[in-house]
Amino acid sequence: MTIPRVLGRASSLNVRKVLWTLDELDQAYEREDWGAGFASTRDPKFLAMNPNALVPVLIDEHGALWESNTICRYLATGTPLLPEGKRARAIVEQWMDWQATELNTAWRYAFAGLVRKAPGFDDPKQIAASVEAWNTAMGLLDARLVDTGAYVAGEHFSLADIVLGLALHRWLHSPIQRVEWPALTAYYERLKQRPAFAAWSLPEVP
């Protein structure tokens, strides 16, 4: 069996989703640095694997695969991280899709402006609106965890916790004013007990 390769810099949240998933599954892999500060994702060799020029890319014996949440689903199929039952799996994927759409949209401007210092993301009003939307979205996640009392999809740890656990880490370690959400605090402490999460949730890398 070919050892999978992960292309992407470890500072990328989307790359870390894949690495955490692989570590939870105790799957050996190799990683290559691609992206900002490393090999260019505009290189024709990379574009042949992902025409979007984005990390991560997973390469295994079947070829290249891109989109971080899809890669995580692919890796976790047939494992406890992604339930086999139709309804249980849908709940996990529902929250994964929410992370990729609603939550990411909320934080994108503020994070680009305050952390990445990206050109064109310096409008104070838009940053404030993004922070407000970010806090509101995290409030929805807090309410969900109040309901479950454990993990995002219910009683058991799943892929939903990998993608949202790293999103929570970003929120907690970004230079913004945050609303205090007790269930999120307790949830983060639970996640920190997992060695694989500890490896990919360094405070200096939101």
N, C-alpha and C positions, 0 to 999 in steps of 0.2 A: 504493500500500500504506500502510495506517495505521501510524504509529509507535506501538508498544505503550507503555502506561503501566503503571508499577509503583506500587502504593499501599502505603506502609509506610515506617517510619522506618529509616534506615540502621544504627542500632544493633542492630536485630534480626538474629540469626543467620539466621533463615529468609528474611528479605528479602535479606540478603547472598548467600545461595545463588543466588537468581534474578539478582541484579545481576552476580555473577561469571560465571554462565552466559552472560548476554547479552554481557558484555565478551569472553569467550573466543570467542564467535561473531561478534564485531565488529558486533553488532546495535545500531543506534541505538534509544534509548528515552527516555522522560521518567519522572521519579519525583516522587511527591507524598508529603509527610510525613503519615502517619496513625499513630495509636497513642499510647502513653504520652508525654505532654508535647506532643502535637500534636492534630490533629483527632481527635475521638472515633470509635472504631470502633463505638460504639453509636448513632451517627447513623443515622437511617432510610435515608439514601442509601447508606451503607456496608453496612448490613445487607441491603439489597436485592441487593448484589453478593456478600456472604458472610455468611450467617445465623449463622456461628460467631463473628462479631465479632473475627476474627483477621487479622493481616497475615502474608504479603503477599497482594495480589490483583493479577493481571495482566489488563489490558483490551486487547484488540486488535479487529480488524475482526469477529471472531466473538462478541465479548462478554466477560464476566468469567469468570475461572478462579481457583480457590483451591486450597490445599495446596501448600506450597513444592516438595516433591519431584515432585509431579505437574506443576507448572508447568515445572520444569527438564526433565522428560522431554518435555513438549510442545514446548518450545523446541528441544531437541536432536535430536528425531526427524529422521532423514535426514542427520545429521552424524556425524563421527567420535566425538563425545562419547558417543553411544549406538549401539553396534554393531548392524548389521542381522541378523547371525547369531543364531539362536534361543538357542543355548547361551551365546554371548558376552554377549548382552543380558541374559540371566537372571543371570549372575554380577554384572554391574553393578547390576542392580536388587536382587539379594540383599543386597548391602552397603549400598545406599541404604535398604532397608527395615530392616536391622539398626540403622542410625544412628537412624532415626525411632522405633524401638521399644526395643530393648535398651539402646542407649547413652544415649539421651535419658532413659530411666527411671532409669538409674544416677546421672546427674549432677543431676537436677532439684532434689532437696531441697537439696543442698549449694550449688548455684549460686544458688538463690532466697534462701537464708539468708545466704551469705557475700558475694555480689556485689550482688544486688538488694535485700538487706535487707528482704525481703517479710515482712509480719506473718504469724505462724503458722509460720515456718520457722526457729525459733531453738532447737530442741531439740538440745543438743550431741551426744547419742547418735545421733540420726537424721542429723545432719550427718556425724558420723564414719562411720556405716554407708554413707551415700551416697558419701563420698569413697573408701572402700574399694571399693565396687562400681564406681565410676568408674575407679579405677586398674586393677581387674581387667579391665574391658572394654577399656581402652586396651592392656592386655597382649595381649588377643586380636588387636587390630589390629596390634600390633607383630609378633606371630607370623606373621600373614598377610603382612606386608611382608618378613619374613625369607624366606618361601617364594617370593614373586614377585621380590624383589630390585629392584623398580621402583615400580609403582603398585598400587593396591588390587585392581583387576580383572585385573592382569597386566602385560604389557610396556608397554602404552600408557595415557596419561592419559585419563580418562573422567569422566563425571558422578559416579561413586562418589568420585572424588578431590575434587570440589567440595564435596559434602556432608560428607565425612569430613575434608577438609583444614581446613574452618572449625571442625569439632568439635575437631580436634587443637589448633587455635589457641586455642579456649576453654579447653581443659585446661591448656595451657602458660601462660596468662596469668590464671588464676584463683588466688586466694590459698589454695592447698591444698598439702599435702605430696604430692609426686609420686614414683612409682617411676621410676628411670632406665631408659628403653627405647631402646637405641641405634638400632634401625631406625626408630623414630619420629622421632628427632632428625635422622637423615640424610634421611628423607622430607620433613620440614618444610623443610630447607634446599633440597631440590629444588623444592618448591612455591614457595618464595620467589623463585626465578628467573623465575617467570611474572609479568609485569606486572599481569595482572588479579587475581592473588592478592594481590600487594603492595598493591593499591589497597583491598582489603576485609579486610585482616588487620592492622589497627593495634593495637599493644600495649595501648592504653588502651580498646579496645573488644573485650572477650573474647567 
